[in-house]
Amino acid sequence: MRLNKYISEAGICSRREADKLIEAGRVTVDGKQAVPGMQADENSVVCVDRKRIQPQEKKVVLLFHKPKGIECTADPRVKNNVISYIHYPVRVSYAGRLDKDSQGLLLLTNQGDLINRIMKAGNFHEKEYLVQVDKEVTEDFLKKMAQGVPILGTVTRKCRVEKAGRDQFRIVLTQGLNRQIRRMCSCFGYEVVSLTRTRILNLRLGDLPKGSFREATKEELEELERLLQEGEKNRKEESFAGGKPVKNAGKYRNPQKENGKRKQRRFL
């Protein structure tokens, strides 16, 4: 197989990032400096930064309930890094960060290409959060949050927001700007007290205990693949439509709620 695919299937990174490693001279095959387009097989000795790697036999997708205080990094110098915390026997990487002060659903996998597909913002993949703020949530605040907020030199995409309590709301985003929800709230004088990610596409936090993880089920993975393919298809259609987002792109449909009646597009 192509060397970039070999590296990706070893759970190191995506194929695109593997190409960058090769171009940077950080990869060798059978002791020789690797070049773009090179091939590798099961008998090849492939090293990244002088450490031998091999494709993982078992492909896994983990749902992890990240506690507050755990950092999304694999850097062993960071005491509370997520990789050391879960101590999984197969090398995995996270798909989509959660900042140190946030908690909730974090996906980890040894499939580099899957990470790249999940994180591609152009596919409008949904991520849902439950947020508690420091004062009462008003209808005006919800409306302004949903319409898009100017942060980091851009305006956030329109999103779905719903009140969940006196000082709580649920929000569904299709992008992942740095500390996005906290920055959005700050624009209207609100401070986030707690932030929990409860869903990524069709994968839900549910009642998974804080600090624990589980493997995704076969049914969840099949639905995840369907949604990823749908998002990729919609992105291609969008490019032919002059950049206009395709309606319902990347939105999770709950089959149990689709009974022939009008679909309720709220928080599933």
C-alpha positions as CSV (number, residue, x, y, z in Angstrom):
1,M,0.0,0.0,0.0
2,R,1.0,3.6,-0.3
3,L,3.2,4.7,2.6
4,N,0.9,7.5,3.7
5,K,-1.9,5.0,4.1
6,Y,0.4,2.6,6.0
7,I,1.2,5.4,8.5
8,S,-2.5,6.4,8.8
9,E,-3.5,2.8,9.5
10,A,-0.9,2.7,12.2
11,G,-3.0,5.3,14.0
12,I,-0.4,8.0,13.8
13,C,-2.3,10.6,11.8
14,S,-4.3,11.2,8.6
15,R,-2.9,10.5,5.1
16,R,-2.4,14.2,4.5
17,E,-0.5,14.7,7.7
18,A,1.5,11.5,6.9
19,D,2.6,13.2,3.6
20,K,3.9,16.1,5.6
21,L,5.9,13.8,7.9
22,I,7.4,12.2,4.8
23,E,8.3,15.5,3.2
24,A,9.8,16.7,6.5
25,G,12.2,13.7,6.4
26,R,10.8,12.1,9.6
27,V,10.0,8.8,8.0
28,T,12.3,5.9,6.9
29,V,11.4,2.6,5.1
30,D,13.9,-0.3,5.6
31,G,16.5,2.2,6.8
32,K,16.2,4.5,3.8
33,Q,14.8,8.0,3.7
34,A,11.1,7.9,2.6
35,V,9.9,9.9,-0.4
36,P,6.3,10.9,-1.3
37,G,4.4,8.1,-3.2
38,M,6.6,5.4,-1.7
39,Q,5.0,1.9,-1.1
40,A,5.2,-0.3,2.0
41,D,4.0,-3.8,2.9
42,E,3.7,-6.1,5.9
43,N,7.4,-6.9,5.6
44,S,8.6,-3.3,5.5
45,V,10.3,-1.7,8.5
46,V,8.7,1.8,8.7
47,C,9.9,4.2,11.3
48,V,8.6,7.7,12.2
49,D,11.1,9.7,14.2
50,R,13.2,6.6,14.5
51,K,10.4,4.6,16.1
52,R,9.0,1.6,14.3
53,I,5.3,1.6,13.5
54,Q,2.9,-1.0,12.2
55,P,-0.7,-0.9,11.1
56,Q,-3.1,-1.7,13.9
57,E,-4.9,-5.0,13.4
58,K,-7.9,-4.0,15.5
59,K,-9.6,-0.7,14.5
60,V,-11.3,0.9,17.4
61,V,-13.5,4.0,18.1
62,L,-13.8,4.9,21.8
63,L,-16.4,7.2,23.5
64,F,-14.7,8.8,26.5
65,H,-16.4,10.9,29.1
66,K,-13.6,13.4,29.6
67,P,-13.5,15.0,33.0
68,K,-12.7,18.7,33.6
69,G,-8.9,19.1,34.0
70,I,-7.8,16.5,31.5
71,E,-6.0,18.0,28.6
72,C,-6.4,16.9,24.9
73,T,-2.8,16.2,24.2
74,A,-0.6,13.1,23.8
75,D,2.4,15.0,25.2
76,P,3.8,12.8,28.0
77,R,5.2,15.9,29.7
78,V,1.7,17.1,30.4
79,K,0.7,15.4,33.7
80,N,-3.1,15.0,32.9
81,N,-2.9,14.2,29.2
82,V,-5.8,12.3,27.8
83,I,-3.8,9.4,26.3
84,S,-2.1,8.6,29.6
85,Y,-5.3,9.0,31.5
86,I,-7.3,6.3,29.6
87,H,-4.2,4.1,29.2
88,Y,-5.7,2.1,26.3
89,P,-3.7,-0.9,25.1
90,V,-3.9,0.2,21.4
91,R,-2.4,3.5,20.4
92,V,-5.3,6.0,19.8
93,S,-5.6,9.7,19.0
94,Y,-8.5,12.1,19.7
95,A,-10.9,13.4,17.1
96,G,-11.9,16.9,18.0
97,R,-10.6,18.7,21.1
98,L,-12.3,19.6,24.3
99,D,-10.5,22.3,26.3
100,K,-9.1,21.6,29.7
101,D,-12.0,23.4,31.5
102,S,-14.7,21.5,29.6
103,Q,-16.0,17.9,30.0
104,G,-18.1,15.4,28.1
105,L,-17.9,13.3,25.0
106,L,-14.5,12.9,23.3
107,L,-13.9,10.4,20.5
108,L,-10.6,8.5,20.3
109,T,-9.6,6.1,17.5
110,N,-6.6,4.5,15.8
111,Q,-7.9,5.4,12.4
112,G,-6.2,8.5,11.1
113,D,-8.5,8.9,8.1
114,L,-11.6,8.7,10.3
115,I,-10.3,11.5,12.5
116,N,-9.8,13.7,9.4
117,R,-13.3,12.9,8.1
118,I,-15.0,13.7,11.5
119,M,-13.1,17.0,11.9
120,K,-13.6,18.4,8.4
121,A,-15.6,21.6,9.1
122,G,-16.9,21.7,5.5
123,N,-19.0,18.7,6.1
124,F,-21.2,20.5,8.8
125,H,-21.0,17.7,11.3
126,E,-23.1,18.3,14.4
127,K,-21.7,18.6,18.0
128,E,-24.2,19.2,20.8
129,Y,-23.4,20.8,24.2
130,L,-25.1,21.5,27.5
131,V,-23.9,24.8,28.9
132,Q,-24.4,26.5,32.3
133,V,-23.8,30.2,32.6
134,D,-23.5,32.7,35.4
135,K,-26.9,34.3,35.0
136,E,-30.4,33.7,33.6
137,V,-30.7,32.7,30.0
138,T,-33.0,35.1,28.1
139,E,-34.8,34.7,24.8
140,D,-32.9,37.6,23.4
141,F,-29.6,35.9,24.3
142,L,-30.7,32.7,22.7
143,K,-31.8,34.5,19.5
144,K,-28.5,36.3,19.2
145,M,-26.4,33.2,19.8
146,A,-28.3,31.3,17.1
147,Q,-27.9,34.0,14.4
148,G,-24.1,34.0,14.5
149,V,-21.6,35.9,16.7
150,P,-18.5,37.9,15.6
151,I,-15.4,36.2,17.2
152,L,-11.8,35.5,16.1
153,G,-12.2,37.7,13.0
154,T,-15.2,35.9,11.6
155,V,-18.9,35.3,12.3
156,T,-19.9,31.9,13.7
157,R,-22.3,29.8,11.6
158,K,-26.0,30.0,12.5
159,C,-26.8,27.2,15.0
160,R,-29.6,25.7,17.1
161,V,-30.0,27.0,20.6
162,E,-32.6,26.0,23.2
163,K,-33.1,26.9,26.9
164,A,-32.6,24.0,29.2
165,G,-33.1,25.7,32.6
166,R,-32.9,29.1,34.3
167,D,-29.2,29.3,33.6
168,Q,-28.7,26.5,31.1
169,F,-29.0,26.1,27.4
170,R,-28.3,23.4,24.7
171,I,-26.5,24.4,21.6
172,V,-25.7,22.4,18.4
173,L,-22.6,23.6,16.4
174,T,-21.3,22.6,13.0
175,Q,-17.8,24.1,13.4
176,G,-15.2,24.1,16.1
177,L,-13.5,27.4,16.6
178,N,-11.1,27.8,19.6
179,R,-13.2,28.1,22.8
180,Q,-16.1,29.0,20.6
181,I,-19.0,28.7,23.0
182,R,-17.1,30.6,25.7
183,R,-16.2,33.4,23.3
184,M,-19.8,33.6,22.0
185,C,-21.2,33.9,25.5
186,S,-18.7,36.5,26.4
187,C,-19.8,38.7,23.6
188,F,-23.2,39.1,25.4
189,G,-21.8,39.4,28.9
190,Y,-22.3,35.8,30.0
191,E,-19.6,33.6,31.6
192,V,-19.6,29.9,31.1
193,V,-19.7,28.0,34.5
194,S,-19.7,24.5,33.0
195,L,-19.7,23.1,29.5
196,T,-20.5,19.5,28.6
197,R,-20.4,18.0,25.1
198,T,-23.2,15.5,24.9
199,R,-23.1,14.4,21.2
200,I,-20.9,14.2,18.1
201,L,-23.0,13.3,15.1
202,N,-24.9,10.1,16.2
203,L,-22.5,9.2,19.1
204,R,-23.9,10.2,22.5
205,L,-22.5,10.6,25.9
206,G,-25.6,9.1,27.5
207,D,-25.0,7.8,31.0
208,L,-21.4,7.0,30.5
209,P,-19.7,7.7,33.9
210,K,-17.2,10.5,34.1
211,G,-13.7,9.3,33.5
212,S,-14.7,6.1,31.8
213,F,-14.9,5.0,28.1
214,R,-16.5,2.4,26.0
215,E,-16.1,1.1,22.4
216,A,-18.7,2.2,19.8
217,T,-21.2,-0.4,18.9
218,K,-21.5,-1.9,15.4
219,E,-24.8,-0.1,14.9
220,E,-23.3,3.2,16.0
221,L,-20.3,2.8,13.6
222,E,-22.6,1.9,10.7
223,E,-24.7,5.0,11.3
224,L,-21.6,7.1,11.7
225,E,-20.3,5.9,8.4
226,R,-23.6,6.8,6.7
227,L,-23.5,10.3,8.2
228,L,-19.9,10.8,7.1
229,Q,-20.6,9.7,3.6
230,E,-23.7,12.0,3.5
231,G,-21.7,15.0,4.7
232,E,-19.0,14.3,2.1
233,K,-21.6,14.0,-0.7
234,N,-23.3,17.3,0.4
235,R,-19.9,19.1,0.5
236,K,-19.4,18.1,-3.1
237,E,-22.9,19.2,-4.1
238,E,-22.2,22.5,-2.2
239,S,-19.1,23.1,-4.4
240,F,-21.3,22.8,-7.5
241,A,-23.9,25.2,-5.9
242,G,-21.4,28.0,-5.6
243,G,-20.5,27.5,-2.0
244,K,-24.1,27.6,-0.6
245,P,-24.5,25.1,2.2
246,V,-26.7,22.1,1.4
247,K,-29.9,22.0,3.5
248,N,-29.6,19.5,6.4
249,A,-26.0,18.6,5.6
250,G,-24.5,16.5,8.4
251,K,-27.6,16.5,10.6
252,Y,-28.3,13.3,12.5
253,R,-31.6,11.7,11.9
254,N,-33.1,9.6,14.6
255,P,-34.7,6.6,12.8
256,Q,-37.1,6.0,15.8
257,K,-38.6,9.5,15.3
258,E,-39.1,9.1,11.6
259,N,-42.5,7.5,11.4
260,G,-44.0,9.1,8.3
261,K,-45.1,12.2,10.2
262,R,-43.5,15.6,9.9
263,K,-39.9,15.4,11.3
264,Q,-39.2,17.4,14.4
265,R,-35.8,19.1,13.9
266,R,-35.0,19.9,17.5
267,F,-32.5,18.5,19.9
268,L,-32.4,14.7,19.3
